[in-house]
Structure formats: C-alpha cells, structure tokens
C-alpha cells in the first residue's frame, strides 16, 4: 500500500501567493513576515567546522558521530536542565520537519492508531499521521484523550507536544508536561502497547516572559517531568532558529534509547542520513553558547520594535511568551484572519493567516520576527501609521 497522499491537505502557503504579489507591489517593497526563515548570518564557528569537514568522501554514520551525540547530551545538561542522557538515545535528523512528518510511519503506526497533536499547531503533525494512515486528532487536552473513560483512548499511540508552541509561543509547565507523561504511561500499561510522547521543542532557547525567561523552558526529558526515566519520551530539536542553520537541515531527536534504536534501524535501511560535514557543524553549534545568546538578543530587539506597532493596525498581541513569532488578533473580532492578511498586504506587509494552524486559530495571524532590522523597522512604521 502506498503513502496516503490523497488524504493530504493542499500546501497552505500556496494560498498566500496573491497576497505576496500585492505586498510586492507596494512602493516601499514587501516586508515578508509570513515564514520563519532565518536571515542572519550563520555563525563563523559553524561555518569553520563545516569547511574543516568538507573533505568527506565516505558515507556518514546514520546514528551520528560519537562527538555529535555527546555534544547533544552535554547541551541538554547545560542548557535544558536534563543531565545524564544516554548518547545511544540521540539521533541526528535531516531537519526537524522531516522527523515530524515521518515519525508515525517510523513507529509503525497505521490504520486504527490515533496521533494526538495540539489544536493550534504546525500542520506537519497532522500530515505525518495521514502519511502513515493513522488518524490525527487535534486537542489541547491529551490527558483527557488518554483517560480510559474517553472513547478511543486505547487507540492513542503517539502524542505530540509543542512547547514553546508554533504559532502562539505558549509554554507547557513542568506540571502540564508531567501530567501528559503519566497519562501516556498509564495508557501503555493498561493496553500493553507503547504510547510515545514526542515534544517538539525547537523554540526553547527563545523565552521572552517570566517564569520562562529566568527559569528556562522545561523539556519533556526534564527529570521533574520524566521522573528520571525517559522511557516512551522523545524530544525533537532543530538548530535552524537558534543558530541560523535552516539551510543545513541540522536537527536531532533524543530520549528513549529503545525507541531511538527502532528509528535508527529503519533510517539505515531508508538512507535517511545527515551529511558528515553537517554533523560536524551541528557539533560545533551545540558546543558554542555565545552565538545562541547573540541571536536571541537580535530577536528580542526586533520583537520590541514590532510588537508595540500592532495597535496602530488594529491588532493586539495574544500570548506569545516565547518563540519566533507574534501571535496577533484583530481588536475588531468581526475581522477574520484573511481580512487581516489582505489589509496588511495593502501595506506591503505579508503575514500568515491563523487558519494555517487549525480551525481553532482562524481568528489570528502569525507575524514572524525573521527579517533584517531595517525591514522590521519599516514594518513597524507601516503598521503604526495605518488605521484598521
């Protein structure tokens, strides 16, 4: 049986094309804040590592070099409050989107299996379930869906978490994460079938508000969450945002050694391998904190320029305590997300409609901070001078 591509939705960003054309026609040019594509330089320490490893005639290891996996382990201990991970439970991936899209298939899920993902979410969680032939269920209450009193609870095999969330930046607390983990483990014990909790945490280094600013964004692998046992748990991470490595496709998954071993075996057969020079660059990036702090400061400055201008365009910030985006909604609730997209396109500013992230998000727009300082300032000027 082939992939279930017939059940896939249209690629959402294609529908933005006419609005992008309208924004480009603006006298001052377009300010494209629709996609979170990094625009700042790749750090020299990373480029140097890539260059030094450029003579790479042999096949790279699918599991990743020992140096890379140990760098991930050290990074989790140093930056995420997760000590003592086993390097065997670390696996580099070709960007994090690839892993999100293929994880249900790699886990062997299919017809009759349920994949739970956040109600307002990056669309690839839904797509990945459909590719595997499983059933995607959007919900912000996975604990309820795992409760034996809920019909279909025993069919849940994978729970996706996203913290900080894309698009809204919401952060799950230690208590919220632990509740999901305990519910998944209870379901696995009850049914005799594994229930994997996978947490997409790629914006974790970008908190803007307390308590996350001083206390850090908790990981699903945090001992306070896991009880010191990462069985059934995976954390997915990307260096695209914190290190400007989107073009490198540098990411990894870490956690349960047995689950990672299963992913590794399939990926070896399928040739899903991160290139050797990119593995070296990833190792260097994870070992250098200075460039991460510098990049976060860039985004903080841009956020402080752009957020106050939303009111001039009849928008208000909704949440966004962390992450790479401003999640905004019109003050006039009669306006839908596409009304706002069209109105801002007239100003030469392109944003993403909330509808891309699920029906629950249709009243919002997502505004990325990934533009050069000059264009962020120009967007703020246009928004601040406009009228809703």
C-alpha positions as CSV (number, residue, x, y, z in Angstrom):
1,X,0.0,0.0,0.0
2,X,1.4,3.4,-0.9
3,X,1.5,6.6,1.1
4,X,-1.9,8.2,1.8
5,X,-1.1,11.3,-0.2
6,X,-4.6,11.6,-1.4
7,X,-5.7,12.5,2.1
8,X,-3.2,15.3,2.4
9,X,-4.4,18.9,2.5
10,X,-3.2,21.5,0.0
11,X,0.1,23.0,0.9
12,X,-1.1,26.1,2.8
13,X,1.5,28.6,1.8
14,X,0.5,28.3,-1.8
15,X,-2.7,30.2,-1.0
16,X,-0.6,33.2,0.1
17,X,0.8,33.8,-3.4
18,X,-1.7,36.5,-4.5
19,X,-1.2,38.4,-1.2
20,X,2.6,38.2,-1.6
21,X,2.2,39.7,-5.1
22,X,0.1,42.5,-3.7
23,X,2.6,43.2,-1.0
24,X,5.5,43.3,-3.5
25,X,3.6,46.0,-5.5
26,X,3.9,48.4,-2.5
27,X,6.1,51.4,-3.2
28,X,8.4,50.5,-0.4
29,X,8.6,46.8,-1.3
30,X,7.5,43.8,0.6
31,X,8.3,43.1,4.2
32,X,7.8,39.3,4.3
33,X,6.9,38.2,7.8
34,X,4.9,35.1,6.8
35,X,7.6,32.4,7.2
36,X,10.1,31.9,9.9
37,X,13.1,31.7,7.6
38,X,16.3,32.9,9.3
39,X,18.0,35.9,7.6
40,X,21.0,36.5,9.9
41,X,24.5,35.1,9.2
42,X,25.4,31.5,10.0
43,X,27.9,31.8,12.9
44,X,31.6,31.7,11.9
45,X,32.2,28.8,14.4
46,X,29.7,26.7,12.5
47,X,30.9,27.6,9.0
48,X,34.5,26.9,10.0
49,X,33.5,23.4,11.3
50,X,31.6,22.7,8.0
51,X,34.6,23.8,6.0
52,X,37.1,21.8,8.0
53,X,34.9,18.7,7.4
54,X,34.3,19.4,3.7
55,X,36.7,16.6,2.6
56,X,34.1,13.9,3.2
57,X,34.4,11.1,0.6
58,X,33.0,8.3,2.7
59,X,29.4,7.6,3.9
60,X,28.4,9.3,7.2
61,X,27.0,7.3,10.0
62,X,23.2,7.3,10.3
63,X,23.4,7.3,14.1
64,X,25.7,10.4,14.1
65,X,29.2,10.6,15.2
66,X,30.0,10.0,18.8
67,X,31.2,13.6,19.1
68,X,27.8,14.9,17.9
69,X,25.8,12.7,20.2
70,X,27.9,13.6,23.2
71,X,27.5,17.3,22.2
72,X,23.7,16.8,22.3
73,X,24.0,15.2,25.7
74,X,26.2,18.0,27.1
75,X,23.8,20.6,25.6
76,X,20.8,19.1,27.3
77,X,22.6,19.1,30.6
78,X,24.0,22.6,30.2
79,X,21.1,24.4,28.6
80,X,17.9,22.4,29.3
81,X,18.4,21.0,32.8
82,X,18.4,17.4,31.6
83,X,21.5,15.6,32.9
84,X,22.7,12.1,32.2
85,X,21.1,11.3,28.8
86,X,22.5,8.2,27.1
87,X,24.3,9.1,23.8
88,X,22.7,6.0,22.3
89,X,19.4,7.7,22.6
90,X,20.4,10.6,20.3
91,X,19.8,10.6,16.6
92,X,20.5,13.4,14.1
93,X,17.8,14.1,11.6
94,X,17.6,16.0,8.3
95,X,15.9,19.0,9.9
96,X,13.1,18.6,12.4
97,X,10.2,18.8,9.9
98,X,11.4,15.5,8.3
99,X,11.2,13.7,11.7
100,X,7.8,15.3,12.5
101,X,6.4,14.1,9.2
102,X,7.8,10.6,9.3
103,X,7.7,9.7,13.0
104,X,4.3,8.0,12.9
105,X,5.4,5.9,9.9
106,X,8.8,5.1,11.5
107,X,7.0,4.0,14.7
108,X,4.9,1.6,12.6
109,X,1.6,3.3,13.2
110,X,-1.3,2.9,10.7
111,X,-5.0,2.3,10.4
112,X,-6.8,2.4,13.7
113,X,-4.0,4.2,15.5
114,X,-4.5,7.8,16.8
115,X,-2.0,10.6,16.8
116,X,-2.9,13.5,19.1
117,X,-1.4,16.9,18.4
118,X,-2.1,20.4,19.6
119,X,-5.3,22.1,18.4
120,X,-3.4,25.1,17.2
121,X,-0.3,23.7,15.6
122,X,2.2,23.4,12.8
123,X,0.3,21.5,10.1
124,X,3.0,18.8,9.7
125,X,1.8,16.9,12.8
126,X,-1.5,16.3,11.1
127,X,0.3,15.5,7.8
128,X,2.6,12.9,9.4
129,X,-0.4,11.0,10.8
130,X,-2.1,11.0,7.5
131,X,1.0,9.8,5.7
132,X,1.1,6.8,8.0
133,X,-2.6,6.0,7.5
134,X,-3.2,6.9,11.2
135,X,-5.9,9.3,12.5
136,X,-4.8,12.8,13.6
137,X,-6.8,14.2,16.5
138,X,-6.2,17.9,17.4
139,X,-6.6,18.5,21.1
140,X,-5.1,20.7,23.8
141,X,-6.1,18.1,26.4
142,X,-4.2,14.9,25.7
143,X,-4.7,13.8,29.3
144,X,-8.4,13.6,28.7
145,X,-8.0,11.7,25.4
146,X,-5.8,9.1,27.2
147,X,-8.3,8.6,30.0
148,X,-9.9,5.2,29.8
149,X,-13.3,6.8,30.3
150,X,-12.8,8.6,26.9
151,X,-13.9,6.6,23.9
152,X,-11.0,5.6,21.7
153,X,-8.4,6.2,24.5
154,X,-6.8,2.9,23.9
155,X,-6.1,3.8,20.2
156,X,-3.8,6.6,21.1
157,X,-0.2,5.6,20.2
158,X,1.5,9.0,19.7
159,X,1.1,12.3,21.5
160,X,2.7,15.4,20.0
161,X,3.5,18.3,22.3
162,X,4.9,21.6,21.1
163,X,6.5,23.9,23.7
164,X,7.1,26.7,23.1
165,X,4.3,26.4,20.6
166,X,4.3,27.4,17.0
167,X,2.5,29.8,16.2
168,X,1.4,31.1,19.6
169,X,4.5,30.7,21.7
170,X,2.7,29.1,24.7
171,X,4.9,27.1,27.1
172,X,3.9,24.0,28.9
173,X,4.9,23.9,32.5
174,X,6.6,21.0,34.3
175,X,3.3,20.1,35.8
176,X,1.5,20.1,32.5
177,X,4.2,18.0,30.8
178,X,4.3,15.5,33.7
179,X,0.5,15.0,33.6
180,X,0.7,14.0,29.9
181,X,3.7,11.7,30.5
182,X,1.9,10.0,33.4
183,X,-1.3,9.6,31.4
184,X,0.6,8.1,28.4
185,X,2.4,5.6,30.7
186,X,-0.8,4.6,32.4
187,X,-2.4,4.0,28.9
188,X,0.6,1.9,27.8
189,X,0.4,-0.2,30.9
190,X,-3.3,-0.6,30.5
191,X,-3.2,-1.6,26.9
192,X,0.2,-3.4,26.7
193,X,1.1,-1.2,23.7
194,X,3.6,1.7,23.8
195,X,2.4,5.2,23.8
196,X,5.1,7.7,22.7
197,X,5.1,11.3,23.9
198,X,7.1,13.4,21.4
199,X,7.8,17.0,22.3
200,X,8.8,19.5,19.6
201,X,11.0,22.0,21.5
202,X,12.8,23.9,18.8
203,X,12.0,27.4,20.2
204,X,13.1,26.5,23.7
205,X,16.0,29.0,23.6
206,X,13.7,31.9,22.9
207,X,11.6,32.8,26.0
208,X,10.5,36.4,26.4
209,X,8.5,36.4,29.6
210,X,8.7,35.0,33.2
211,X,8.9,32.4,34.5
212,X,10.5,31.0,31.4
213,X,12.9,33.9,31.0
214,X,14.8,33.2,34.2
215,X,13.7,29.6,34.8
216,X,14.1,28.2,31.3
217,X,11.6,26.3,29.2
218,X,11.2,22.8,30.6
219,X,11.8,19.8,28.3
220,X,9.8,16.6,28.3
221,X,13.1,14.9,29.2
222,X,13.5,17.0,32.4
223,X,13.8,14.7,35.4
224,X,11.0,16.8,37.1
225,X,8.8,15.7,34.2
226,X,10.1,12.2,33.4
227,X,10.9,11.1,37.0
228,X,14.4,10.4,35.7
229,X,13.1,7.7,33.3
230,X,12.8,8.7,29.6
231,X,11.0,5.5,28.6
232,X,8.5,6.4,25.9
233,X,9.7,10.0,25.6
234,X,11.3,11.9,22.7
235,X,12.4,15.5,22.4
236,X,12.8,16.9,18.9
237,X,15.1,19.8,18.3
238,X,16.3,22.0,15.5
239,X,19.2,24.4,15.1
240,X,17.5,26.3,12.3
241,X,16.3,29.1,14.6
242,X,18.8,29.4,17.4
243,X,21.9,29.0,15.1
244,X,20.6,30.2,11.7
245,X,21.1,26.7,10.2
246,X,17.9,26.2,8.3
247,X,19.9,25.7,5.1
248,X,22.0,23.0,6.8
249,X,18.9,20.9,7.9
250,X,20.6,20.3,11.3
251,X,18.4,18.7,13.9
252,X,18.1,15.8,16.2
253,X,15.8,13.7,18.3
254,X,16.7,12.4,21.8
255,X,15.2,10.3,24.6
256,X,14.2,6.7,24.9
257,X,17.1,4.5,23.8
258,X,14.9,1.7,22.6
259,X,12.6,3.9,20.6
260,X,15.6,5.7,19.0
261,X,17.1,2.3,18.2
262,X,14.0,1.4,16.2
263,X,14.0,4.7,14.4
264,X,17.7,4.2,13.6
265,X,17.2,0.7,12.1
266,X,14.5,2.0,9.7
267,X,16.5,5.1,8.8
268,X,19.6,3.0,8.0
269,X,17.5,0.9,5.5
270,X,16.0,4.1,4.0
271,X,19.2,6.1,3.7
272,X,17.9,8.9,5.9
273,X,21.4,10.2,6.9
274,X,22.6,13.7,7.9
275,X,25.7,14.6,5.8
276,X,29.1,14.3,7.6
277,X,30.0,17.9,7.3
278,X,26.6,18.9,8.7
279,X,27.2,16.6,11.6
280,X,30.5,18.4,12.3
281,X,28.8,21.8,12.0
282,X,26.0,20.6,14.4
283,X,28.6,19.5,16.9
284,X,30.3,22.9,16.8
285,X,27.0,24.8,17.1
286,X,25.8,22.8,20.1
287,X,29.2,23.4,21.8
288,X,29.1,27.2,21.5
289,X,26.5,29.2,23.6
290,X,27.7,32.7,22.7
291,X,26.2,32.8,19.2
292,X,22.8,31.5,20.6
293,X,22.7,34.3,23.1
294,X,23.6,36.8,20.4
295,X,20.9,35.6,18.1
296,X,18.3,35.6,20.8
297,X,19.2,39.2,21.5
298,X,18.6,40.1,17.9
299,X,15.1,38.7,18.0
300,X,14.4,40.4,21.3
301,X,15.2,43.8,19.8
302,X,13.0,43.1,16.7
303,X,10.2,42.0,19.0
304,X,10.4,45.2,21.0
305,X,10.2,47.2,17.8
306,X,7.4,45.3,16.1
307,X,5.0,44.4,19.0
308,X,4.1,48.0,20.0
309,X,3.2,48.8,16.4
310,X,0.4,46.2,16.2
311,X,-2.1,48.5,17.9
312,X,-1.8,51.0,15.0
313,X,-3.1,48.3,12.7
314,X,-6.0,47.4,14.9
315,X,-4.2,44.2,16.2
316,X,-3.4,43.0,19.7
317,X,-0.8,40.6,20.9
318,X,-2.3,37.3,22.2
319,X,0.2,35.4,24.4
320,X,3.5,34.9,22.6
321,X,5.6,34.5,25.8
322,X,8.2,32.6,23.8
323,X,9.2,31.7,20.3
324,X,9.9,33.4,17.0
325,X,6.5,34.9,16.2
326,X,3.9,37.4,17.3
327,X,0.5,35.8,17.6
328,X,-2.0,38.6,17.0
329,X,-5.7,39.0,16.6
330,X,-7.8,41.9,15.3
331,X,-9.4,44.1,18.0
332,X,-12.5,44.0,15.8
333,X,-13.4,40.4,16.2
334,X,-15.7,40.6,13.1
335,X,-12.5,40.5,11.0
336,X,-11.2,37.1,10.1
337,X,-7.6,36.2,9.6
338,X,-7.8,36.5,5.8
339,X,-9.2,40.0,6.2
340,X,-6.1,41.0,8.2
341,X,-3.8,39.3,5.7
342,X,-5.4,41.3,2.9
343,X,-5.3,44.5,4.8
344,X,-1.6,44.2,5.7
345,X,-0.7,43.1,2.2
346,X,-2.0,46.5,1.1
347,X,0.7,48.0,3.4
348,X,3.3,45.7,1.8
349,X,3.5,43.5,4.9
350,X,2.9,39.8,4.4
351,X,1.8,37.7,7.4
352,X,0.4,34.1,7.8
353,X,-3.3,33.5,8.5
354,X,-4.0,31.6,11.6
355,X,-6.2,29.2,9.6
356,X,-2.9,27.5,8.5
357,X,-2.6,26.3,12.1
358,X,-6.0,24.7,12.5
359,X,-9.7,25.8,12.8
360,X,-9.1,27.0,16.4
361,X,-6.7,29.6,15.1
362,X,-8.8,31.2,12.4
363,X,-9.2,34.5,14.3
364,X,-5.4,35.2,14.4
365,X,-2.4,36.0,12.2
366,X,1.2,34.9,12.8
367,X,3.9,37.5,12.3
368,X,7.5,36.3,12.1
369,X,10.5,38.2,13.6
370,X,12.7,36.8,10.9
371,X,13.5,39.9,8.8
372,X,16.5,42.2,8.9
373,X,16.4,45.1,11.4
374,X,15.7,47.6,8.7
375,X,12.7,45.7,7.4
376,X,11.3,45.1,10.9
377,X,11.6,48.8,11.5
378,X,9.8,49.5,8.2
379,X,7.0,47.1,9.0
380,X,6.6,48.8,12.4
381,X,6.4,52.2,10.7
382,X,3.8,51.0,8.2
383,X,1.7,49.3,10.9
384,X,1.9,52.1,13.3
385,X,0.9,54.7,10.7
386,X,-2.1,52.6,9.4
387,X,-5.7,52.6,10.6
388,X,-7.7,49.4,10.9
